[in-house]
Amino acid sequence: MKKIKFIAFIAVLASFFLGVSLKASASSPSLSVNNVYTTSSSVTGTATKGVSIIVRNSNKNTIATSTADNQTGKFSADLHTNLKANQKLYVYARKSSTSYFYRIVTVKTPQTTTTTTSSSNTSSSSSSKATASTSASSKLTINEPTGKWYSGNNNGYRVVTTFNQSTGLNQALYKNGKFQKKLINYANYKVTTYSKSFWKITYRERGSKTTQTFYLRFTDNTHFIIVNKANKGLKVKYGNAPYHYYKFVLVNNK
């Protein structure tokens, strides 16, 4: 009888520890990472809403950070370093120091495309190969910034920048969807283009005699990142938000 009671006690004890283990596993955040290429300017994917995203290289150095969107869980961690084919990236989704999940991503070489053209009055043909980055650059057709642009999520903070021909340049800071403060107010602005993708914005706010500038680089027709005058990624501080590499997406072109 004592032996049976002892076995029953062990079974209950085992089930208790098993329950704790499953609970700890269930509390870990989810994480899905899209393919990363040598031409990628960011690491994107989906994770548990609101968790911190950290991207590290094989030397455990942090090369990008972001926060999963509080509504969709999507994230975009901007990269400011060159990637090599077959390089390993460690992408972490972190709730706390004891609750995290990570995936190892291998950087890929983008597929190339071959185009052959021929003419009926000649016997020659030509072919060309273009990488994804070259193709994207050739498709860059934007010639004015008009519209509303949303930044990526930075610890709950988001910057909304609006270029408008009649109301000028306006910029505001939000936290978790709630308005925090106006950053730029009804400013006259001028665009100086150094290339298709690299622009300087000079502006003067209403009632001010001082002009200010910032630089941006378009990665495609609907995204730009904040850079310095040497066209290098720049950490920026908006209001109370922490310093961050910001990437903006066009949400309304009016």
Rosetta silent file (secondary structure, phi, psi, omega in degrees, C-alpha in Angstrom):
SEQUENCE: MKKIKFIAFIAVLASFFLGVSLKASASSPSLSVNNVYTTSSSVTGTATKGVSIIVRNSNKNTIATSTADNQTGKFSADLHTNLKANQKLYVYARKSSTSYFYRIVTVKTPQTTTTTTSSSNTSSSSSSKATASTSASSKLTINEPTGKWYSGNNNGYRVVTTFNQSTGLNQALYKNGKFQKKLINYANYKVTTYSKSFWKITYRERGSKTTQTFYLRFTDNTHFIIVNKANKGLKVKYGNAPYHYYKFVLVNNK
SCORE:     score description
SCORE:     0.000 S_00000001
   1 L     0.000  -42.756  178.157    0.000    0.000    0.000 S_00000001
   2 H   -61.667  -37.877 -179.434    2.846    2.401    0.853 S_00000001
   3 H   -64.224  -40.963 -179.773    4.459    1.597   -2.495 S_00000001
   4 H   -65.334  -43.310  178.657    1.247    2.468   -4.360 S_00000001
   5 H   -62.403  -39.240  179.903    0.919    5.773   -2.470 S_00000001
   6 H   -64.149  -43.351  178.843    4.541    6.639   -3.252 S_00000001
   7 H   -63.327  -41.757  178.954    4.039    5.978   -6.976 S_00000001
   8 H   -62.573  -39.264  178.905    0.890    8.112   -6.949 S_00000001
   9 H   -63.276  -43.781  178.966    2.822   10.942   -5.255 S_00000001
  10 H   -61.859  -40.344 -179.541    5.570   10.781   -7.890 S_00000001
  11 H   -63.496  -43.096  178.610    2.952   10.888  -10.673 S_00000001
  12 H   -64.598  -42.699  179.829    1.330   14.012   -9.199 S_00000001
  13 H   -62.055  -42.285  179.923    4.720   15.662   -8.735 S_00000001
  14 H   -64.013  -41.779 -179.327    5.708   14.890  -12.340 S_00000001
  15 H   -66.092  -32.218  177.857    2.471   16.304  -13.694 S_00000001
  16 H   -63.964  -49.394  179.699    3.056   19.499  -11.699 S_00000001
  17 H   -65.668  -35.504  177.773    6.504   20.071  -13.190 S_00000001
  18 H   -63.137  -40.988  178.790    5.238   19.196  -16.656 S_00000001
  19 H   -62.488  -41.709  178.266    2.531   21.828  -16.305 S_00000001
  20 H   -63.267  -42.636 -179.521    5.083   24.508  -15.362 S_00000001
  21 H   -62.001  -43.869 -179.803    7.257   23.582  -18.352 S_00000001
  22 H   -66.833  -37.862  179.704    4.365   23.846  -20.781 S_00000001
  23 H   -64.960  -42.417  178.656    3.294   27.170  -19.310 S_00000001
  24 H   -63.203  -39.560  179.330    6.795   28.598  -19.691 S_00000001
  25 H   -66.863  -40.930 -178.021    6.892   27.393  -23.300 S_00000001
  26 H   -67.488  -25.840 -177.561    3.476   28.830  -24.045 S_00000001
  27 H   -80.025  -12.262  178.965    4.528   32.235  -22.670 S_00000001
  28 L   -66.537  141.268 -179.512    7.374   32.549  -25.177 S_00000001
  29 L   -70.018  156.138  175.733    6.618   35.037  -27.981 S_00000001
  30 L   -88.147  157.307 -178.399    5.958   33.859  -31.524 S_00000001
  31 E  -156.662  127.758  174.137    8.263   34.872  -34.381 S_00000001
  32 E  -130.594  128.071 -175.533    8.198   34.508  -38.156 S_00000001
  33 E  -118.278  132.011  177.352   10.983   36.051  -40.268 S_00000001
  34 L   -75.366  165.038  178.533   10.871   36.721  -43.997 S_00000001
  35 L   -57.841  142.183  177.350   13.776   35.870  -46.307 S_00000001
  36 L  -116.897  132.405 -177.516   16.785   38.167  -45.987 S_00000001
  37 E  -116.750  166.226  178.803   18.974   38.915  -49.016 S_00000001
  38 L   -62.871  -20.543  179.444   22.358   40.571  -49.505 S_00000001
  39 L   -96.555   -0.378 -176.446   20.454   43.551  -50.932 S_00000001
  40 L   -67.166  140.568  176.155   17.954   43.802  -48.061 S_00000001
  41 L  -102.405   -3.105  179.562   17.725   47.108  -46.205 S_00000001
  42 E  -158.694  160.925  172.677   15.686   45.648  -43.352 S_00000001
  43 E  -105.627  124.627 -174.670   14.673   42.425  -41.621 S_00000001
  44 E  -123.002  161.656  178.117   10.914   41.959  -41.698 S_00000001
  45 E   167.751 -159.867 -179.636    8.397   39.513  -40.317 S_00000001
  46 E  -135.939  139.428 -179.866    5.639   38.993  -37.782 S_00000001
  47 E  -144.392  178.565  174.693    5.847   38.398  -34.033 S_00000001
  48 L   -56.422  134.916 -175.021    3.764   38.621  -30.887 S_00000001
  49 L   -55.099  130.105  173.331    2.291   42.120  -30.744 S_00000001
  50 L    84.271   -3.459 -178.391    4.436   44.699  -28.955 S_00000001
  51 L   -77.986  157.512  176.689    7.543   42.558  -28.353 S_00000001
  52 E   -79.086  139.531  177.278   11.042   43.886  -28.936 S_00000001
  53 E  -111.926  127.412 -179.381   12.848   42.662  -32.052 S_00000001
  54 E  -128.227  129.265  178.352   16.636   42.375  -31.928 S_00000001
  55 E  -113.336  124.959 -179.461   18.851   41.327  -34.849 S_00000001
  56 E  -125.024  154.258  175.243   22.392   40.169  -34.084 S_00000001
  57 L   -91.760 -175.485 -175.996   25.248   38.849  -36.185 S_00000001
  58 L   -67.190  -17.351  176.558   27.343   35.777  -35.463 S_00000001
  59 L   -88.918    7.941  179.523   29.590   37.880  -33.195 S_00000001
  60 L    68.836   17.138  175.684   26.516   38.646  -31.052 S_00000001
  61 L   -84.591  134.898  178.514   26.655   42.318  -32.040 S_00000001
  62 E   -76.049  124.585 -178.059   23.259   44.004  -32.378 S_00000001
  63 E  -115.325   -7.923  177.561   22.835   45.334  -35.929 S_00000001
  64 E  -165.200  147.815  176.552   19.129   46.249  -35.946 S_00000001
  65 E  -140.149  157.693  177.115   16.230   46.712  -33.547 S_00000001
  66 E  -165.286 -175.219  175.721   12.505   47.295  -33.840 S_00000001
  67 E  -136.138  133.144  177.653    9.198   46.625  -32.103 S_00000001
  68 L   -64.847  134.520 -177.264    6.390   44.419  -33.375 S_00000001
  69 L   -55.898  137.872 -178.142    3.349   46.523  -34.206 S_00000001
  70 L   -68.883  -17.996 -179.176    0.777   46.628  -31.408 S_00000001
  71 L   -99.637  -43.808 -173.378   -2.048   46.041  -33.871 S_00000001
  72 L  -109.322  -20.787 -175.430   -0.675   43.619  -36.469 S_00000001
  73 L    82.905   -4.534 -179.642    2.512   42.186  -34.945 S_00000001
  74 E   -73.758  150.033  178.361    4.430   43.085  -38.110 S_00000001
  75 E  -141.582  157.532  174.935    7.930   44.512  -37.768 S_00000001
  76 E  -143.965  108.229 -179.102   10.652   46.024  -39.921 S_00000001
  77 E   -99.612  110.436 -175.145   14.133   46.339  -38.401 S_00000001
  78 E   -70.257  133.256  179.166   16.239   48.644  -40.567 S_00000001
  79 L   -96.278  139.960  178.212   19.740   47.423  -41.390 S_00000001
  80 L  -130.280   40.252  177.849   22.650   49.836  -41.594 S_00000001
  81 L  -150.487  154.032  179.394   25.367   47.372  -42.497 S_00000001
  82 L   -78.340  142.228  178.992   26.240   45.322  -45.552 S_00000001
  83 L  -107.857  149.971  178.741   25.218   41.671  -45.573 S_00000001
  84 L  -115.011  150.727  178.532   27.086   38.762  -47.129 S_00000001
  85 L   -59.396  138.607  179.063   25.695   35.637  -48.719 S_00000001
  86 L    71.200    5.900  174.932   25.319   32.734  -46.249 S_00000001
  87 L   -67.483  142.521  179.595   25.834   35.065  -43.293 S_00000001
  88 E   -94.885  130.564  173.894   23.919   33.993  -40.184 S_00000001
  89 E  -116.934  139.316  179.260   21.573   36.430  -38.477 S_00000001
  90 E  -108.864  110.258 -176.163   20.019   35.785  -35.079 S_00000001
  91 E  -104.071  117.283 -177.191   16.578   37.381  -34.868 S_00000001
  92 E  -105.648  139.217  166.276   15.126   37.611  -31.350 S_00000001
  93 E  -111.016  116.333 -171.138   11.560   38.342  -30.247 S_00000001
  94 E  -122.909  123.390  171.964   11.844   39.381  -26.603 S_00000001
  95 E   -88.048  -43.353 -179.075    9.103   39.967  -24.026 S_00000001
  96 E  -156.835 -178.220 -179.366   11.471   40.091  -21.077 S_00000001
  97 L   -66.196  -18.723 -178.626   14.872   38.776  -20.012 S_00000001
  98 L  -112.755   -1.993 -179.171   13.274   35.401  -19.285 S_00000001
  99 E  -130.558   99.824 -179.510   10.720   35.245  -22.089 S_00000001
 100 E  -153.801  166.421  178.898   12.117   35.291  -25.611 S_00000001
 101 E  -147.402  144.214  178.191   12.345   33.291  -28.812 S_00000001
 102 E  -140.100  156.941  175.041   14.814   33.493  -31.692 S_00000001
 103 E  -127.258  147.172  176.305   15.356   32.193  -35.180 S_00000001
 104 E   -98.658  123.306 -177.547   18.569   31.810  -37.164 S_00000001
 105 E  -114.212  133.870  176.788   18.275   33.259  -40.663 S_00000001
 106 E   -98.444  124.780 -179.084   20.768   32.631  -43.474 S_00000001
 107 L   -68.668  132.995 -177.343   21.299   35.584  -45.814 S_00000001
 108 E  -107.413  158.549  172.009   20.559   34.675  -49.423 S_00000001
 109 L   -87.602  129.814 -179.012   21.787   35.974  -52.765 S_00000001
 110 L   -63.704  145.534  178.408   18.906   37.534  -54.725 S_00000001
 111 L   -68.151  142.887  176.938   17.853   35.697  -57.836 S_00000001
 112 L  -100.629  153.259  178.619   18.953   37.269  -61.092 S_00000001
 113 E  -117.863  143.203  179.709   16.809   37.600  -64.149 S_00000001
 114 E  -113.404  128.545  179.907   17.944   37.296  -67.745 S_00000001
 115 E  -119.071  127.423  178.801   16.250   39.259  -70.497 S_00000001
 116 E  -113.469  127.675  178.503   16.885   38.547  -74.175 S_00000001
 117 E  -118.603  145.772  179.285   15.844   41.027  -76.828 S_00000001
 118 E  -139.042  154.721  179.540   15.939   40.534  -80.585 S_00000001
 119 L  -122.517  143.552 -175.716   15.209   42.655  -83.638 S_00000001
 120 L   -71.064  -22.827 -177.757   13.738   41.456  -86.926 S_00000001
 121 L   -99.135    8.065  173.631   16.198   43.447  -89.020 S_00000001
 122 L  -134.245  163.643 -179.431   19.321   42.176  -87.269 S_00000001
 123 L  -105.404    7.314 -177.141   20.648   38.769  -86.447 S_00000001
 124 L   -99.453  156.831  175.447   22.101   39.712  -83.083 S_00000001
 125 E  -135.124  156.607 -179.899   20.599   39.306  -79.617 S_00000001
 126 E  -132.035  150.269  177.440   21.533   40.750  -76.269 S_00000001
 127 E  -134.785  152.004  179.400   21.037   39.581  -72.694 S_00000001
 128 E  -144.700  148.000  176.543   21.446   41.295  -69.367 S_00000001
 129 E  -116.228  138.205  179.833   21.377   40.293  -65.729 S_00000001
 130 E  -135.050  137.229  176.191   20.181   42.589  -62.988 S_00000001
 131 L   -80.228  169.074 -178.660   20.111   42.110  -59.264 S_00000001
 132 H   -61.987  -36.413 -178.176   17.068   42.968  -57.225 S_00000001
 133 H   -68.825  -40.155  178.843   18.678   46.187  -55.981 S_00000001
 134 H   -64.832  -41.768  178.973   19.514   47.388  -59.491 S_00000001
 135 H   -61.820  -43.208 -179.578   15.998   46.594  -60.630 S_00000001
 136 H   -64.055  -40.272 -179.850   14.524   48.492  -57.691 S_00000001
 137 H   -63.795  -41.443 -178.701   16.734   51.505  -58.402 S_00000001
 138 H   -67.966  -22.277 -179.259   15.704   51.620  -62.051 S_00000001
 139 L   -91.676    1.914 -178.864   12.041   51.578  -61.000 S_00000001
 140 L   -75.097  109.370 -174.937   12.428   54.573  -58.680 S_00000001
 141 L  -119.012   -1.707 -177.024   10.145   57.190  -60.246 S_00000001
 142 L   -64.211  134.858  179.780    9.134   59.360  -57.295 S_00000001
 143 L  -128.287    0.872  172.700    9.820   63.059  -57.915 S_00000001
 144 L  -154.650  151.766 -174.004    8.046   64.734  -54.986 S_00000001
 145 L   -90.248    7.948 -174.085    7.323   63.697  -51.384 S_00000001
 146 L   -49.026  129.762  178.047    3.655   64.789  -51.309 S_00000001
 147 E   136.962 -178.943  179.078    1.585   62.601  -48.988 S_00000001
 148 E  -105.249  128.773 -175.996    1.395   61.193  -45.473 S_00000001
 149 E  -120.592  130.069  177.622    4.293   59.008  -44.291 S_00000001
 150 E  -104.721  136.540  174.271    4.288   56.763  -41.195 S_00000001
 151 E   -81.534  167.230  172.272    7.478   55.709  -39.449 S_00000001
 152 L   -70.426  170.518 -177.823    8.093   52.235  -38.111 S_00000001
 153 L   -80.041  128.560  178.152    7.316   51.473  -34.465 S_00000001
 154 E  -123.943   91.482 -178.425    9.971   52.574  -31.960 S_00000001
 155 L    52.484   42.251  179.077    9.065   51.266  -28.486 S_00000001
 156 L    92.468  -16.463 -179.937    5.464   52.313  -29.053 S_00000001
 157 E   -87.746  146.423  176.139    6.365   55.647  -30.659 S_00000001
 158 E  -143.624  138.212  179.144    5.514   56.485  -34.260 S_00000001
 159 E  -105.953  131.742  177.688    6.269   59.629  -36.280 S_00000001
 160 E  -112.676  119.269 -178.983    3.787   60.887  -38.881 S_00000001
 161 E  -114.811  128.800 -178.164    5.237   63.204  -41.535 S_00000001
 162 E  -124.818  123.098  172.930    2.985   64.989  -44.028 S_00000001
 163 E  -104.169  125.478 -177.887    4.127   66.889  -47.116 S_00000001
 164 E  -142.518  136.831 -176.513    1.361   68.998  -48.659 S_00000001
 165 L   -64.432  -29.760 -176.722    1.478   71.697  -51.337 S_00000001
 166 L   -98.017  -38.773 -177.508   -1.005   73.934  -49.489 S_00000001
 167 L   -98.337   -4.437  176.819   -0.376   73.261  -45.772 S_00000001
 168 E    81.896 -153.090 -179.346    3.366   72.659  -46.065 S_00000001
 169 E   -97.714  124.706  176.347    5.409   70.198  -43.988 S_00000001
 170 E  -128.896  144.943 -179.078    3.870   68.917  -40.757 S_00000001
 171 E  -145.285  135.637 -177.995    5.210   66.276  -38.403 S_00000001
 172 E  -137.942  153.359 -179.813    3.745   64.787  -35.219 S_00000001
 173 E  -108.690  133.782  178.077    4.739   62.196  -32.630 S_00000001
 174 E  -123.806  151.561  173.232    2.361   59.476  -31.410 S_00000001
 175 E  -131.268  122.038 -177.104    2.714   56.831  -28.703 S_00000001
 176 L    51.324   38.054  176.475    0.579   53.706  -28.846 S_00000001
 177 L    86.074   -5.136 -178.078   -1.689   55.539  -31.271 S_00000001
 178 E  -103.655  135.208  179.975   -2.183   58.611  -29.058 S_00000001
 179 E   -59.363  133.952  178.000   -0.991   62.080  -30.095 S_00000001
 180 E  -109.013  -55.893 -179.133    2.008   63.311  -28.072 S_00000001
 181 E  -164.233  159.726  175.038    3.277   66.523  -29.640 S_00000001
 182 E   -86.192  131.289 -178.899    3.747   68.464  -32.863 S_00000001
 183 E   -99.391  -41.481  176.071    7.321   68.282  -34.134 S_00000001
 184 E  -132.004  132.555 -171.766    7.080   70.468  -37.254 S_00000001
 185 E  -122.563  111.489  174.718    4.246   72.953  -37.683 S_00000001
 186 E    43.361   60.333 -176.502    3.063   74.293  -41.077 S_00000001
 187 E   -96.859  138.841  168.263    6.556   74.707  -42.492 S_00000001
 188 E   -72.802  138.417 -177.680    7.472   75.951  -45.938 S_00000001
 189 E  -136.727  156.797  178.277    9.800   73.391  -47.479 S_00000001
 190 E  -134.061  139.731 -179.494   12.118   72.940  -50.441 S_00000001
 191 E  -106.237  127.625  172.782   13.408   69.694  -51.931 S_00000001
 192 E  -114.553  121.276 -177.606   16.969   69.378  -53.251 S_00000001
 193 E  -102.546  122.981  176.202   17.634   66.139  -55.142 S_00000001
 194 L   -92.069  -25.062  175.737   21.196   64.830  -55.318 S_00000001
 195 L  -159.092 -177.662  178.115   20.096   61.645  -57.079 S_00000001
 196 L   -58.092  -34.254 -172.744   16.874   59.715  -57.701 S_00000001
 197 L  -106.789  -20.554 -172.428   16.989   58.359  -54.169 S_00000001
 198 E  -107.039  114.602 -175.967   19.008   60.876  -52.102 S_00000001
 199 E  -125.901  154.526  169.914   17.219   64.121  -51.183 S_00000001
 200 E  -115.325  133.461  176.459   17.672   67.088  -48.859 S_00000001
 201 E  -109.521  119.519  175.657   14.627   68.727  -47.273 S_00000001
 202 E  -108.914  129.600 -176.611   15.045   72.367  -46.195 S_00000001
 203 E  -142.456  156.879  174.816   12.183   73.851  -44.195 S_00000001
 204 E  -136.527  121.965 -178.204   11.150   76.859  -42.122 S_00000001
 205 L   -70.710  154.469  177.966    8.259   76.645  -39.672 S_00000001
 206 L   -57.776  129.251  178.605    5.492   79.233  -39.627 S_00000001
 207 L    85.128   -1.044 -179.116    6.560   82.216  -37.519 S_00000001
 208 L  -108.341  148.409  176.158   10.225   81.175  -37.467 S_00000001
 209 L  -100.147   -2.910 -176.095   13.171   82.868  -39.158 S_00000001
 210 L   -97.974  132.246  174.762   15.373   79.781  -38.871 S_00000001
 211 L   -97.727  146.378  178.879   15.672   77.201  -41.623 S_00000001
 212 E  -131.393  162.532 -177.728   16.457   73.569  -40.834 S_00000001
 213 E  -137.084  154.706  165.556   17.356   70.557  -42.937 S_00000001
 214 E  -148.249  161.526 -175.752   17.201   66.789  -42.924 S_00000001
 215 E  -119.040  147.802  178.166   18.198   64.161  -45.463 S_00000001
 216 E  -141.481  155.581  177.334   16.381   61.091  -46.682 S_00000001
 217 E  -129.152  124.368  177.718   17.024   58.160  -48.995 S_00000001
 218 E   -79.267  130.830  174.441   14.275   56.372  -50.881 S_00000001
 219 E   -94.963  -21.352  169.383   14.561   52.584  -50.908 S_00000001
 220 E  -162.596 -170.220 -174.610   11.607   52.371  -53.294 S_00000001
 221 L   -70.703  -12.788 -176.857    8.698   54.594  -54.355 S_00000001
 222 L  -125.686   10.889  179.546    6.867   54.201  -51.039 S_00000001
 223 E  -139.383  139.909  169.612    9.658   53.975  -48.437 S_00000001
 224 E  -141.316  156.337  176.276   12.456   56.255  -47.270 S_00000001
 225 E  -118.797  154.932  177.521   14.950   56.210  -44.407 S_00000001
 226 E   -83.214  129.614 -178.340   16.521   59.129  -42.554 S_00000001
 227 E  -131.338  173.258  174.490   20.209   59.589  -43.423 S_00000001
 228 L   -94.188 -175.763 -175.768   22.958   62.145  -42.878 S_00000001
 229 L   -70.346  -10.626  174.406   24.460   64.416  -45.537 S_00000001
 230 L   -94.350    8.341  178.597   26.854   61.610  -46.491 S_00000001
 231 L    66.249   33.577  176.198   23.827   59.403  -47.275 S_00000001
 232 L  -109.779  146.262  179.449   24.518   57.088  -44.333 S_00000001
 233 E   -51.975  138.439 -174.271   21.853   55.777  -41.958 S_00000001
 234 L  -130.436  130.297  172.872   21.319   58.163  -39.041 S_00000001
 235 E   -77.190  131.659 -175.736   19.848   57.610  -35.578 S_00000001
 236 E  -124.750  146.529  175.575   17.319   60.352  -34.857 S_00000001
 237 L  -113.066  119.388  176.054   15.557   61.466  -31.685 S_00000001
 238 L  -108.932  116.199  178.115   11.988   62.744  -32.047 S_00000001
 239 L    54.855 -129.878 -179.437   10.534   64.297  -28.891 S_00000001
 240 L   -86.722   -3.965 -179.829   10.608   61.824  -25.991 S_00000001
 241 L   -69.025  144.808  178.825   11.124   58.809  -28.254 S_00000001
 242 L   -68.450  160.559  177.094   14.532   57.119  -27.924 S_00000001
 243 L   -56.648  141.295 -173.213   17.154   57.448  -30.656 S_00000001
 244 E  -160.679  149.820  169.202   16.294   55.170  -33.540 S_00000001
 245 E   -82.674  114.646 -173.694   17.001   54.445  -37.210 S_00000001
 246 L  -100.000  138.035  172.686   13.705   55.492  -38.786 S_00000001
 247 E  -125.188  132.960 -176.940   12.097   54.146  -41.933 S_00000001
 248 E  -111.917  147.409  177.965    8.913   55.722  -43.302 S_00000001
 249 E  -123.372  139.786  178.793    6.190   54.240  -45.495 S_00000001
 250 E   -76.323  123.502 -179.800    3.745   56.175  -47.678 S_00000001
 251 E  -111.885  -17.164  178.839    0.167   55.601  -46.492 S_00000001
 252 E  -156.338  121.005 -175.652   -1.601   58.360  -48.413 S_00000001
 253 L   -95.524   26.214  178.301   -0.235   60.183  -51.456 S_00000001
 254 L  -116.907    0.000    0.000   -2.594   63.160  -51.189 S_00000001
